[in-house]
Amino acid sequence: MDLTYRSTRGDRTAYTASQAVLKGLASDGGLFVPDQLPRLDKSLEELQGLSYQELAYEVMKLFLTDYTEEELKACIAGAYDEKFDTPQIAPLVEKHGAFYLELFHGATIAFKDMALSILPHLMVTAAKKNHAEHEIVILTATSGDTGKAAMAGFADVPGTRIIVFYPKDGVSPVQERQMVTQKGNNTYVVGIRGNFDDAQTGVKKLFGDQALAGELAAAGFQFSSANSINIGRLVPQVVYYVYAYTRLRAAGQLKEGEPMNVVVPTGNFGNILAAYYAKRLGLPIAKLICASNENKVLYDFFRTGCYDRNRDFILTTSPSMDILISSNLERLLYLAGGQDAEDNAARMRKLNQTGSYQVTEELRRNLEDFYGNYASEEEVKEQIARVFREEGYVLDPHTAVASCVYDKYAAETGDHTKTVIASTASPYKFTRSVMEAIAPENAGGEDFALVDELSALSGVPVPQAVESIRTAPVLHDRTCGVEEMKATVKEILEI
């Protein structure tokens, strides 16, 4: 079955998967979604004996239907290789009453590596398939992790450039250092004077600027995206939920047909949407538990049906979740609302104009697979300390949000279904926050001294991704205001 992709907002043009990957965002500002969600064409028993790479092919071929077997397998082989520091790619670790799916064993020690390792391969292949004449400019906003992972993936890839905007004062010191030391003649990093939502909104405006698109085309460029608004980012994330289930099944932790719950620390909603897609593929997932930090716009939405970003933006110790506009929620509401693009577009206009929208009771009933809750900053700190004290296992603040919310869910519902928690970042990305939780008496000093303190306490070696930036020179020092983003892009591209 060849899937076609269309916009969530009404543009009825049908695109192939490779065209959607290449374009990134629909012309009307909507996100690309498949006309129908596919189903697994192999049994879970057949899948449970496969390697991560083999399983990735079986899942991704269902969505990326115009890529040949040879093309897709080459993309997968190029992505999931020795850059991961464990042969499993995504190990499962049983701790504190759940199974932690460690998604941080890639080159930049965050879950974004799982999808951003393959996106450059998918995009370059798409460009060849579609005879793209222009150089591809990857334009992306990051709340901390996407930027580094995307730059690492696209660095020196022929026919591409990448421009990353990040909130100058809204990421951890290690996250910022990872970005500003990134090598590659085609990589550009810009700190904006604003928060992630400002960066994301600014990037979307640039995508929708038709005059700018004309100038780009005249100069031989076209935009695409590395954010999870790109379907080529979202599809690879589906894989690791199928992988987690089949590993638990192979280990005898789940009986045939037995469901599992999934907990995801959530900001832009892409990672938990991927779990929802996995469920729609036929994976036995019961509850999708959406864990928020103090920027709890999603928690409030699942409790009330009202999405309202009109609130203070809070800088937390889990900065990759400091988001008030969760872009991928649009894809879920489009599906849950019966693929009514007109209705969806009206919701998005209202969000843009007033900062909020209310969904119908009928649509809310279609979201009953989801549960939302949040963890306060104090609760996150306590959870990191508790799990380390009881298990000797170190959580980063994002994973601690998920762990805390799972404890709340289990206490509230009494549901003890086997549960997988998406562990989205290495604690070494957030050493100060982690050390303040587990050993506050040793939490002074500069950040790289804390890295060594954490290693000594935990017995976990310092990842190469952190070692490599200790003394790396700063290569990027651009900053700009939100209103200067367009001018900055034109300056970088010399147009």
C-alpha positions as CSV (number, residue, x, y, z in Angstrom):
1,M,0.0,0.0,0.0
2,D,1.5,3.4,-1.1
3,L,0.6,6.0,1.5
4,T,0.2,9.6,0.6
5,Y,0.6,12.5,2.9
6,R,-1.6,15.6,3.3
7,S,-1.8,18.7,5.4
8,T,-3.7,18.8,8.7
9,R,-5.1,22.2,7.7
10,G,-6.9,21.7,4.4
11,D,-4.4,21.8,1.5
12,R,-5.5,18.6,-0.3
13,T,-2.4,18.2,-2.4
14,A,-1.2,14.6,-2.0
15,Y,2.5,14.1,-1.4
16,T,4.6,11.0,-1.3
17,A,6.5,10.2,1.9
18,S,9.8,11.4,0.4
19,Q,8.2,14.6,-0.8
20,A,6.8,15.2,2.7
21,V,10.2,14.6,4.3
22,L,11.8,17.0,1.8
23,K,9.2,19.7,2.3
24,G,9.0,19.4,6.1
25,L,6.0,21.7,6.7
26,A,2.9,22.0,4.5
27,S,2.4,25.2,2.5
28,D,-0.6,26.2,4.5
29,G,1.3,25.8,7.8
30,G,-0.2,22.4,8.6
31,L,1.7,19.2,9.4
32,F,1.9,16.2,7.0
33,V,-0.1,13.1,8.1
34,P,-0.6,9.9,6.2
35,D,-4.1,9.4,4.6
36,Q,-4.4,6.3,6.8
37,L,-2.3,4.8,9.5
38,P,-0.9,1.4,8.4
39,R,-0.9,-1.8,10.4
40,L,2.1,-4.1,11.2
41,D,2.3,-6.7,8.5
42,K,4.3,-9.2,10.6
43,S,3.3,-10.7,13.9
44,L,4.9,-9.6,17.1
45,E,6.4,-13.0,17.5
46,E,8.2,-12.6,14.2
47,L,9.4,-9.1,15.2
48,Q,10.7,-10.0,18.6
49,G,13.8,-11.8,17.2
50,L,14.9,-8.9,15.1
51,S,17.8,-6.5,15.8
52,Y,17.0,-2.8,16.2
53,Q,18.1,-2.1,12.6
54,E,15.9,-5.0,11.2
55,L,12.9,-3.9,13.3
56,A,13.4,-0.3,12.1
57,Y,13.0,-1.4,8.5
58,E,9.8,-3.4,9.3
59,V,8.2,-0.4,10.9
60,M,9.5,2.4,8.7
61,K,8.7,0.7,5.4
62,L,5.0,0.9,6.4
63,F,5.1,4.8,6.4
64,L,7.9,5.6,3.9
65,T,6.3,3.6,1.1
66,D,8.0,5.3,-1.9
67,Y,11.5,4.5,-0.6
68,T,12.8,1.3,-2.1
69,E,13.9,-1.5,0.2
70,E,17.5,-0.8,-0.8
71,E,17.2,2.9,-0.1
72,L,15.6,2.5,3.3
73,K,17.9,-0.2,4.5
74,A,20.9,2.0,3.5
75,C,19.5,4.9,5.5
76,I,19.0,2.7,8.5
77,A,22.5,1.2,8.2
78,G,24.0,4.7,8.0
79,A,22.1,5.9,11.1
80,Y,22.2,3.0,13.6
81,D,25.9,2.2,13.6
82,E,28.8,2.5,16.0
83,K,27.9,6.0,17.0
84,F,25.6,4.3,19.6
85,D,27.6,3.2,22.6
86,T,25.5,0.0,23.1
87,P,24.7,-2.7,20.5
88,Q,21.1,-2.7,21.6
89,I,20.7,1.0,20.5
90,A,17.9,1.4,23.1
91,P,18.5,-0.8,26.2
92,L,15.6,-1.5,28.7
93,V,16.6,-1.2,32.4
94,E,14.2,-2.4,35.1
95,K,14.2,0.0,38.0
96,H,11.7,1.5,40.5
97,G,8.8,-0.6,39.3
98,A,9.1,0.2,35.6
99,F,11.2,-0.5,32.6
100,Y,13.3,2.5,31.6
101,L,13.9,2.7,27.8
102,E,17.3,4.4,27.6
103,L,17.2,6.5,24.5
104,F,20.4,8.4,25.2
105,H,23.1,6.2,23.9
106,G,23.7,8.1,20.7
107,A,26.3,10.7,19.7
108,T,24.6,13.6,21.6
109,I,23.3,11.6,24.6
110,A,19.6,12.5,24.1
111,F,16.6,10.7,22.5
112,K,16.7,13.0,19.6
113,D,19.6,10.9,18.2
114,M,17.2,8.1,17.6
115,A,15.4,10.0,14.9
116,L,17.9,12.7,13.9
117,S,20.6,10.1,13.1
118,I,18.5,8.9,10.2
119,L,16.8,12.1,9.0
120,P,19.8,13.4,6.9
121,H,19.9,10.0,5.1
122,L,16.2,10.1,4.5
123,M,16.4,13.7,3.3
124,V,19.4,13.3,0.9
125,T,17.7,10.2,-0.5
126,A,14.4,12.1,-0.9
127,A,16.3,15.0,-2.7
128,K,17.7,12.5,-5.2
129,K,14.4,10.7,-5.7
130,N,12.6,14.0,-6.4
131,H,15.4,15.5,-8.5
132,A,15.6,18.5,-6.1
133,E,17.5,21.3,-7.8
134,H,18.0,23.5,-4.7
135,E,20.3,23.2,-1.8
136,I,18.3,22.2,1.3
137,V,18.4,24.6,4.2
138,I,17.4,22.8,7.5
139,L,15.7,25.5,9.6
140,T,14.9,24.4,13.1
141,A,14.1,25.6,16.6
142,T,15.4,23.7,19.6
143,S,14.6,23.6,23.3
144,G,18.0,22.1,23.9
145,D,18.5,18.7,22.3
146,T,17.2,18.8,18.7
147,G,19.7,21.4,17.7
148,K,22.8,19.5,18.6
149,A,21.5,16.2,17.3
150,A,20.4,17.8,14.0
151,M,23.7,19.5,13.5
152,A,25.6,16.4,14.3
153,G,23.5,14.5,11.7
154,F,23.7,17.2,9.0
155,A,27.3,18.4,9.5
156,D,29.1,18.5,6.2
157,V,26.3,16.5,4.4
158,P,26.6,17.6,0.8
159,G,23.7,19.7,-0.6
160,T,22.5,20.8,2.9
161,R,23.0,23.6,5.4
162,I,21.5,23.7,8.9
163,I,20.5,26.8,10.9
164,V,19.5,26.2,14.5
165,F,17.7,28.8,16.8
166,Y,17.8,28.2,20.5
167,P,16.7,30.3,23.6
168,K,19.9,31.9,24.7
169,D,19.1,31.6,28.4
170,G,16.8,28.6,28.3
171,V,19.1,25.5,27.9
172,S,21.6,23.8,30.2
173,P,25.3,24.8,30.0
174,V,26.2,21.4,28.6
175,Q,23.4,21.6,26.0
176,E,24.6,25.1,24.9
177,R,28.2,24.0,24.8
178,Q,27.3,21.0,22.7
179,M,25.8,23.4,20.1
180,V,28.2,26.2,20.0
181,T,31.2,23.9,19.6
182,Q,29.6,22.0,16.7
183,K,32.0,21.5,13.7
184,G,30.9,21.5,10.1
185,N,31.1,24.1,7.4
186,N,27.4,24.0,6.8
187,T,26.3,24.4,10.5
188,Y,25.0,27.7,12.0
189,V,23.7,28.3,15.6
190,V,21.9,31.4,16.7
191,G,20.9,32.2,20.3
192,I,17.6,34.2,20.4
193,R,16.6,36.6,23.0
194,G,13.4,34.8,23.9
195,N,12.1,31.3,24.8
196,F,11.6,28.2,22.8
197,D,8.0,29.0,21.8
198,D,9.4,32.3,20.4
199,A,12.0,30.4,18.4
200,Q,9.5,27.8,17.2
201,T,6.9,30.4,16.2
202,G,9.6,32.4,14.4
203,V,10.7,29.4,12.4
204,K,7.1,28.5,11.4
205,K,6.7,32.1,10.2
206,L,9.8,31.8,8.0
207,F,8.4,28.6,6.5
208,G,5.1,30.4,5.7
209,D,6.8,33.5,4.2
210,Q,6.1,33.2,0.5
211,A,8.2,36.3,-0.4
212,L,11.2,34.7,1.4
213,A,10.6,31.4,-0.3
214,G,10.9,33.2,-3.7
215,E,14.1,34.9,-2.6
216,L,15.5,31.5,-1.5
217,A,14.5,29.8,-4.7
218,A,16.2,32.5,-6.8
219,A,19.3,32.0,-4.8
220,G,19.2,28.2,-5.2
221,F,17.8,27.2,-1.7
222,Q,14.7,25.6,-0.2
223,F,13.7,25.2,3.4
224,S,13.1,21.9,5.3
225,S,12.8,21.1,8.9
226,A,14.5,18.8,11.4
227,N,11.9,19.4,14.2
228,S,9.4,16.6,14.9
229,I,7.0,18.6,12.6
230,N,8.9,16.7,9.9
231,I,7.3,13.3,9.3
232,G,10.8,12.0,8.7
233,R,11.6,12.8,12.4
234,L,8.4,11.3,13.7
235,V,8.4,7.9,12.0
236,P,11.7,6.7,13.4
237,Q,10.4,7.4,16.9
238,V,7.7,4.9,16.4
239,V,10.3,2.2,16.1
240,Y,11.6,2.2,19.7
241,Y,8.1,1.6,21.2
242,V,7.7,-1.5,19.0
243,Y,11.3,-2.5,20.0
244,A,10.6,-2.1,23.7
245,Y,7.4,-4.2,23.5
246,T,9.1,-7.0,21.5
247,R,12.1,-7.0,23.9
248,L,9.8,-7.4,26.9
249,R,7.9,-10.1,25.1
250,A,11.2,-11.9,24.2
251,A,12.3,-11.7,27.9
252,G,9.1,-13.3,29.1
253,Q,8.0,-10.1,30.8
254,L,4.8,-9.9,28.7
255,K,2.5,-12.7,27.7
256,E,1.1,-13.0,24.2
257,G,-1.3,-10.0,23.6
258,E,-0.6,-8.6,27.1
259,P,-0.6,-4.7,27.0
260,M,2.0,-2.3,28.3
261,N,1.7,1.3,29.4
262,V,4.0,4.0,28.1
263,V,5.1,7.1,30.0
264,V,6.7,10.0,28.0
265,P,8.1,13.3,29.4
266,T,6.4,15.6,26.9
267,G,7.0,19.1,25.5
268,N,6.4,19.3,21.8
269,F,4.2,16.1,21.9
270,G,6.2,14.2,19.1
271,N,7.6,11.4,21.2
272,I,4.2,10.5,22.8
273,L,2.5,10.8,19.4
274,A,4.9,8.3,18.1
275,A,3.8,5.9,20.8
276,Y,0.2,6.6,19.8
277,Y,1.1,5.7,16.2
278,A,2.7,2.5,17.4
279,K,-0.6,1.6,19.2
280,R,-2.5,2.3,15.9
281,L,0.0,0.0,14.1
282,G,-1.4,-2.8,16.4
283,L,1.1,-2.7,19.3
284,P,-0.7,-3.7,22.5
285,I,-0.4,-0.3,24.4
286,A,-3.0,0.4,27.0
287,K,-2.4,3.9,28.5
288,L,-0.3,6.7,27.1
289,I,0.8,8.7,30.1
290,C,1.8,12.3,29.2
291,A,4.2,13.7,31.8
292,S,4.6,17.5,32.0
293,N,6.8,19.7,34.1
294,E,5.6,23.0,35.6
295,N,4.8,24.3,32.1
296,K,1.8,22.0,32.4
297,V,-0.3,23.1,29.4
298,L,-0.8,19.5,28.3
299,Y,-1.8,18.4,31.8
300,D,-4.5,21.1,31.8
301,F,-5.6,20.2,28.3
302,F,-6.2,16.5,29.1
303,R,-8.0,17.5,32.3
304,T,-10.3,20.2,30.8
305,G,-10.3,19.9,27.0
306,C,-9.0,23.5,26.9
307,Y,-5.6,24.2,25.4
308,D,-4.4,27.6,26.8
309,R,-0.9,28.9,26.3
310,N,-1.8,32.2,28.0
311,R,0.3,31.7,31.1
312,D,3.8,32.5,32.4
313,F,6.6,30.6,30.7
314,I,8.6,28.8,33.5
315,L,12.3,28.0,33.1
316,T,12.8,24.6,34.8
317,T,15.5,22.0,35.3
318,S,14.0,20.0,32.4
319,P,14.4,22.7,29.7
320,S,13.6,20.5,26.7
321,M,10.1,20.4,28.0
322,D,9.8,24.1,28.6
323,I,7.2,24.5,25.8
324,L,3.7,26.1,25.8
325,I,2.9,25.4,22.1
326,S,3.0,21.6,21.6
327,S,3.1,21.4,17.8
328,N,2.5,17.7,17.4
329,L,-0.8,17.8,19.4
330,E,-2.2,19.1,16.1
331,R,-1.6,15.7,14.4
332,L,-3.4,13.9,17.3
333,L,-6.4,16.2,17.2
334,Y,-6.7,15.9,13.4
335,L,-6.8,12.1,13.7
336,A,-9.1,12.0,16.8
337,G,-11.4,14.6,15.1
338,G,-12.0,12.4,12.1
339,Q,-9.4,14.1,9.9
340,D,-11.5,17.2,9.6
341,A,-8.9,19.6,8.2
342,E,-11.3,22.6,8.2
343,D,-12.1,22.1,11.9
344,N,-8.5,21.6,12.7
345,A,-7.4,24.7,10.8
346,A,-10.0,26.8,12.8
347,R,-8.5,25.5,16.1
348,M,-5.0,26.5,15.0
349,R,-6.2,29.9,13.9
350,K,-7.8,30.4,17.3
351,L,-4.7,29.3,19.1
352,N,-2.7,31.8,17.0
353,Q,-5.1,34.7,17.5
354,T,-6.2,34.2,21.1
355,G,-3.7,31.7,22.6
356,S,-6.3,29.0,23.4
357,Y,-9.0,26.7,22.0
358,Q,-11.6,24.3,23.5
359,V,-12.2,20.9,22.0
360,T,-15.7,19.2,21.9
361,E,-16.7,16.5,24.4
362,E,-16.9,14.0,21.5
363,L,-13.3,14.7,20.6
364,R,-12.3,14.4,24.3
365,R,-13.8,11.0,24.4
366,N,-11.6,10.0,21.5
367,L,-8.5,10.9,23.6
368,E,-9.3,8.4,26.4
369,D,-6.1,6.5,25.7
370,F,-4.2,9.4,27.2
371,Y,-3.6,10.4,30.8
372,G,-1.9,13.6,31.8
373,N,-0.2,14.7,35.0
374,Y,2.8,16.9,35.9
375,A,5.7,17.1,38.4
376,S,6.8,20.2,40.2
377,E,10.4,21.2,40.4
378,E,10.6,20.1,44.0
379,E,9.0,16.7,43.1
380,V,11.5,16.2,40.3
381,K,14.4,16.9,42.6
382,E,13.0,14.5,45.2
383,Q,12.4,11.8,42.5
384,I,16.0,11.9,41.3
385,A,17.2,11.6,44.9
386,R,14.7,8.8,45.7
387,V,15.5,6.6,42.7
388,F,19.3,7.1,43.3
389,R,19.0,6.3,47.0
390,E,16.8,3.2,46.4
391,E,18.2,1.9,43.2
392,G,21.6,3.5,42.6
393,Y,20.2,4.6,39.3
394,V,20.6,8.2,38.1
395,L,17.7,9.9,36.3
396,D,18.0,13.1,34.3
397,P,15.4,15.8,35.2
398,H,13.2,15.0,32.1
399,T,13.1,11.3,32.9
400,A,12.5,12.1,36.6
401,V,9.4,14.1,35.5
402,A,8.1,10.9,33.8
403,S,9.1,8.7,36.7
404,C,7.3,11.0,39.2
405,V,4.1,11.2,37.0
406,Y,4.1,7.4,36.7
407,D,4.1,7.0,40.5
408,K,1.2,9.5,40.6
409,Y,-0.7,7.5,37.9
410,A,-0.2,4.2,39.7
411,A,-1.3,5.6,43.0
412,E,-4.3,7.4,41.5
413,T,-5.6,4.5,39.4
414,G,-4.2,1.3,41.0
415,D,-3.1,0.2,37.5
416,H,0.0,-1.9,37.6
417,T,0.2,-2.9,34.0
418,K,3.8,-3.4,32.9
419,T,5.1,0.1,32.0
420,V,7.9,1.5,29.8
421,I,9.2,4.9,30.7
422,A,11.0,6.8,27.9
423,S,14.3,7.9,29.4
424,T,15.1,10.8,27.1
425,A,18.5,12.1,28.2
426,S,21.7,11.2,29.9
427,P,22.0,12.8,33.4
428,Y,25.4,14.1,32.2
429,K,23.5,16.7,30.2
430,F,22.1,18.2,33.4
431,T,24.8,17.5,35.9
432,R,24.1,20.5,38.2
433,S,20.4,19.7,38.6
434,V,21.2,16.1,39.2
435,M,24.0,16.8,41.7
436,E,21.8,19.3,43.6
437,A,19.3,16.4,44.0
438,I,21.6,13.5,45.0
439,A,24.6,15.3,46.6
440,P,23.8,18.9,47.2
441,E,26.9,19.3,49.4
442,N,29.0,18.6,46.3
443,A,27.0,20.6,43.8
444,G,29.2,23.8,43.8
445,G,31.9,24.5,41.3
446,E,31.8,24.7,37.5
447,D,29.8,22.3,35.3
448,F,32.6,20.1,34.1
449,A,33.9,19.5,37.7
450,L,30.4,18.4,38.5
451,V,30.6,15.9,35.6
452,D,33.5,14.2,37.4
453,E,31.7,14.3,40.7
454,L,28.7,12.6,39.2
455,S,30.8,9.9,37.6
456,A,32.6,9.2,40.9
457,L,29.2,9.0,42.8
458,S,27.4,6.9,40.2
459,G,30.1,4.7,38.9
460,V,28.9,5.5,35.3
461,P,31.7,6.6,33.0
462,V,31.5,10.1,31.5
463,P,30.1,9.8,28.0
464,Q,32.4,10.7,25.1
465,A,29.8,13.4,24.0
466,V,30.6,15.3,27.2
467,E,34.4,14.6,27.3
468,S,34.7,15.9,23.7
469,I,33.3,19.4,24.5
470,R,35.3,20.1,27.7
471,T,38.0,22.0,25.8
472,A,36.4,22.3,22.4
473,P,36.6,25.9,21.0
474,V,33.4,27.9,20.6
475,L,32.7,28.1,16.9
476,H,29.3,29.9,17.0
477,D,28.4,33.1,18.8
478,R,25.6,34.6,16.9
479,T,22.6,36.0,18.8
480,C,19.5,37.9,17.6
481,G,16.1,39.1,18.7
482,V,13.0,37.2,17.6
483,E,12.2,40.0,15.1
484,E,15.6,39.6,13.5
485,M,15.4,35.9,12.7
486,K,14.5,36.5,9.0
487,A,17.4,39.0,8.5
488,T,19.7,36.6,10.3
489,V,18.8,33.7,7.9
490,K,19.3,35.9,4.9
491,E,22.7,37.1,6.2
492,I,23.8,33.5,6.8
493,L,22.8,32.5,3.3
494,E,24.1,35.7,1.8
495,I,20.9,36.6,0.0
